[in-house]
Amino acid sequence: MTWEPGRERIAELLAATELEQLTPSEETARRLLEDAGRHLATAAAALETGDLAGAYQLAYDALRKSAASLLAVQGLRATSRGGHLAVQEAVLAQFGSMVRALRAFGRIRRARNSFEYPSLTTPGPAAEDVTDAITIATQARDAATTILDQRVLTPW
């Protein structure tokens, strides 16, 4: 049996080769969550030193890795074709109704892109943007940890 919420969307992402199947790995999922925790700590330090773009990038990466952990334990991973958007779509389809922080994934991803690829008319992140991203990423990491601890996911 597979994880039912989002089953149809996951099948679509697999068919479009935006996700791929591999061996389910709780070890990989836990490593991604550990990385997310370190990224959050470093983001907080970067915020303190004024590296707002770096802090935002790290907060976003923590959010993305937390989301990817939920896929890894099911034996799913984004392909280069699907990238970060496939991770976003997969976790929203499966967990968006129960993990509020994941609903901010798209907003945080789009803002990260605008900060990473700035133009003369695009400002960098403000401290409030970074604080928001760190808060959302922390909530997502905590939720992913709880989901993994409850072992409610089965391989796809």
C-alpha positions as a Markdown table, in Angstrom:
| # | Residue | x | y | z |
|---|---|---|---|---|
| 1 | Met | 0.0 | 0.0 | 0.0 |
| 2 | Thr | 1.2 | 3.5 | -0.8 |
| 3 | Trp | 0.6 | 6.8 | 0.9 |
| 4 | Glu | -2.9 | 7.7 | -0.3 |
| 5 | Pro | -3.1 | 11.5 | -0.2 |
| 6 | Gly | -1.6 | 12.8 | -3.3 |
| 7 | Arg | -1.3 | 9.4 | -5.0 |
| 8 | Glu | -2.6 | 10.6 | -8.3 |
| 9 | Arg | -0.2 | 13.6 | -8.4 |
| 10 | Ile | 2.8 | 11.5 | -7.4 |
| 11 | Ala | 1.9 | 9.1 | -10.3 |
| 12 | Glu | 1.8 | 12.1 | -12.7 |
| 13 | Leu | 5.1 | 13.3 | -11.5 |
| 14 | Leu | 6.6 | 9.8 | -12.0 |
| 15 | Ala | 5.1 | 9.5 | -15.4 |
| 16 | Ala | 6.5 | 12.9 | -16.4 |
| 17 | Thr | 9.9 | 11.8 | -15.1 |
| 18 | Glu | 9.9 | 14.7 | -12.7 |
| 19 | Leu | 10.2 | 12.2 | -9.8 |
| 20 | Glu | 12.0 | 8.9 | -9.8 |
| 21 | Gln | 11.7 | 5.8 | -7.7 |
| 22 | Leu | 14.6 | 4.4 | -5.7 |
| 23 | Thr | 15.1 | 2.3 | -2.6 |
| 24 | Pro | 13.2 | 3.8 | 0.3 |
| 25 | Ser | 15.7 | 5.1 | 2.9 |
| 26 | Glu | 14.9 | 6.3 | 6.4 |
| 27 | Glu | 18.7 | 6.9 | 6.8 |
| 28 | Thr | 18.7 | 9.3 | 3.8 |
| 29 | Ala | 15.6 | 11.0 | 5.2 |
| 30 | Arg | 17.2 | 11.5 | 8.6 |
| 31 | Arg | 20.4 | 12.8 | 7.0 |
| 32 | Leu | 18.4 | 15.4 | 5.1 |
| 33 | Leu | 16.7 | 16.5 | 8.3 |
| 34 | Glu | 20.0 | 16.8 | 10.1 |
| 35 | Asp | 21.3 | 18.9 | 7.2 |
| 36 | Ala | 18.1 | 21.0 | 7.5 |
| 37 | Gly | 18.8 | 21.6 | 11.2 |
| 38 | Arg | 22.4 | 22.7 | 10.5 |
| 39 | His | 21.2 | 25.0 | 7.7 |
| 40 | Leu | 18.7 | 26.6 | 10.1 |
| 41 | Ala | 21.4 | 27.2 | 12.7 |
| 42 | Thr | 23.7 | 28.7 | 10.1 |
| 43 | Ala | 20.9 | 30.8 | 8.7 |
| 44 | Ala | 20.2 | 32.3 | 12.1 |
| 45 | Ala | 24.0 | 33.1 | 12.4 |
| 46 | Ala | 24.0 | 34.7 | 8.9 |
| 47 | Leu | 21.0 | 36.8 | 9.8 |
| 48 | Glu | 22.8 | 38.1 | 12.9 |
| 49 | Thr | 25.9 | 39.1 | 10.8 |
| 50 | Gly | 23.7 | 40.8 | 8.1 |
| 51 | Asp | 24.2 | 38.2 | 5.3 |
| 52 | Leu | 20.5 | 38.3 | 4.5 |
| 53 | Ala | 20.7 | 36.6 | 1.1 |
| 54 | Gly | 22.8 | 33.8 | 2.4 |
| 55 | Ala | 20.5 | 33.3 | 5.4 |
| 56 | Tyr | 17.5 | 33.2 | 3.1 |
| 57 | Gln | 19.1 | 30.6 | 0.8 |
| 58 | Leu | 20.0 | 28.4 | 3.8 |
| 59 | Ala | 16.5 | 28.7 | 5.2 |
| 60 | Tyr | 15.0 | 27.7 | 1.8 |
| 61 | Asp | 17.5 | 24.8 | 1.6 |
| 62 | Ala | 16.3 | 23.6 | 5.0 |
| 63 | Leu | 12.7 | 23.7 | 3.9 |
| 64 | Arg | 13.5 | 21.9 | 0.7 |
| 65 | Lys | 15.5 | 19.2 | 2.4 |
| 66 | Ser | 12.8 | 18.7 | 5.0 |
| 67 | Ala | 10.4 | 18.2 | 2.2 |
| 68 | Ala | 12.7 | 15.9 | 0.4 |
| 69 | Ser | 13.1 | 13.7 | 3.5 |
| 70 | Leu | 9.4 | 12.9 | 3.3 |
| 71 | Leu | 10.0 | 11.7 | -0.3 |
| 72 | Ala | 13.2 | 9.7 | 0.5 |
| 73 | Val | 11.5 | 7.5 | 3.1 |
| 74 | Gln | 9.0 | 6.6 | 0.4 |
| 75 | Gly | 11.6 | 5.8 | -2.2 |
| 76 | Leu | 11.0 | 9.0 | -4.2 |
| 77 | Arg | 13.4 | 11.7 | -5.4 |
| 78 | Ala | 13.1 | 14.6 | -7.7 |
| 79 | Thr | 14.9 | 14.3 | -11.0 |
| 80 | Ser | 16.9 | 17.1 | -12.6 |
| 81 | Arg | 13.9 | 17.6 | -14.9 |
| 82 | Gly | 11.5 | 18.1 | -11.9 |
| 83 | Gly | 13.9 | 19.8 | -9.6 |
| 84 | His | 12.7 | 21.8 | -6.6 |
| 85 | Leu | 9.3 | 22.3 | -8.1 |
| 86 | Ala | 8.7 | 18.6 | -8.2 |
| 87 | Val | 9.6 | 18.3 | -4.5 |
| 88 | Gln | 7.2 | 21.2 | -3.8 |
| 89 | Glu | 4.3 | 19.6 | -5.8 |
| 90 | Ala | 4.8 | 16.2 | -4.3 |
| 91 | Val | 4.8 | 17.2 | -0.7 |
| 92 | Leu | 1.9 | 19.6 | -1.2 |
| 93 | Ala | -0.1 | 16.9 | -2.7 |
| 94 | Gln | 0.7 | 14.5 | 0.1 |
| 95 | Phe | 1.0 | 16.7 | 3.2 |
| 96 | Gly | -0.3 | 20.2 | 2.3 |
| 97 | Ser | -3.5 | 19.6 | 4.1 |
| 98 | Met | -1.9 | 18.6 | 7.4 |
| 99 | Val | 1.4 | 20.6 | 7.4 |
| 100 | Arg | 0.7 | 24.3 | 7.1 |
| 101 | Ala | 4.3 | 25.3 | 6.7 |
| 102 | Leu | 4.6 | 23.3 | 3.5 |
| 103 | Arg | 1.9 | 25.5 | 1.9 |
| 104 | Ala | 4.5 | 28.4 | 2.0 |
| 105 | Phe | 7.0 | 26.3 | 0.0 |
| 106 | Gly | 6.1 | 28.0 | -3.3 |
| 107 | Arg | 6.2 | 31.5 | -1.9 |
| 108 | Ile | 9.6 | 30.9 | -0.3 |
| 109 | Arg | 11.0 | 29.2 | -3.4 |
| 110 | Arg | 9.9 | 32.1 | -5.7 |
| 111 | Ala | 11.4 | 34.6 | -3.3 |
| 112 | Arg | 14.6 | 32.7 | -3.1 |
| 113 | Asn | 14.8 | 32.7 | -6.8 |
| 114 | Ser | 14.4 | 36.4 | -7.0 |
| 115 | Phe | 17.0 | 36.9 | -4.3 |
| 116 | Glu | 19.5 | 34.5 | -6.0 |
| 117 | Tyr | 19.0 | 36.0 | -9.5 |
| 118 | Pro | 18.5 | 39.7 | -8.7 |
| 119 | Ser | 17.9 | 42.5 | -11.1 |
| 120 | Leu | 18.3 | 46.2 | -10.7 |
| 121 | Thr | 14.6 | 46.4 | -9.7 |
| 122 | Thr | 14.5 | 43.4 | -7.4 |
| 123 | Pro | 15.6 | 44.1 | -3.8 |
| 124 | Gly | 17.3 | 41.6 | -1.7 |
| 125 | Pro | 15.6 | 40.0 | 1.3 |
| 126 | Ala | 14.8 | 42.1 | 4.4 |
| 127 | Ala | 15.5 | 40.8 | 7.8 |
| 128 | Glu | 11.7 | 40.1 | 8.2 |
| 129 | Asp | 11.8 | 38.0 | 5.1 |
| 130 | Val | 14.6 | 35.9 | 6.5 |
| 131 | Thr | 13.0 | 35.5 | 9.9 |
| 132 | Asp | 9.8 | 34.3 | 8.2 |
| 133 | Ala | 11.7 | 31.8 | 6.0 |
| 134 | Ile | 13.6 | 30.5 | 9.1 |
| 135 | Thr | 10.3 | 30.1 | 11.0 |
| 136 | Ile | 8.6 | 28.3 | 8.1 |
| 137 | Ala | 11.6 | 26.0 | 7.5 |
| 138 | Thr | 11.8 | 25.2 | 11.2 |
| 139 | Gln | 8.1 | 24.3 | 11.3 |
| 140 | Ala | 8.5 | 22.1 | 8.2 |
| 141 | Arg | 11.5 | 20.3 | 9.6 |
| 142 | Asp | 9.7 | 19.7 | 12.9 |
| 143 | Ala | 6.6 | 18.4 | 11.0 |
| 144 | Ala | 8.7 | 16.1 | 8.8 |
| 145 | Thr | 10.5 | 14.8 | 11.9 |
| 146 | Thr | 7.2 | 14.0 | 13.6 |
| 147 | Ile | 5.9 | 12.3 | 10.5 |
| 148 | Leu | 9.0 | 10.1 | 10.2 |
| 149 | Asp | 9.0 | 9.4 | 13.9 |
| 150 | Gln | 5.3 | 8.2 | 13.6 |
| 151 | Arg | 6.4 | 6.0 | 10.7 |
| 152 | Val | 3.1 | 6.6 | 8.9 |
| 153 | Leu | 4.7 | 6.5 | 5.4 |
| 154 | Thr | 5.1 | 3.4 | 3.3 |
| 155 | Pro | 7.3 | 3.0 | 0.2 |
| 156 | Trp | 5.7 | 4.2 | -3.0 |
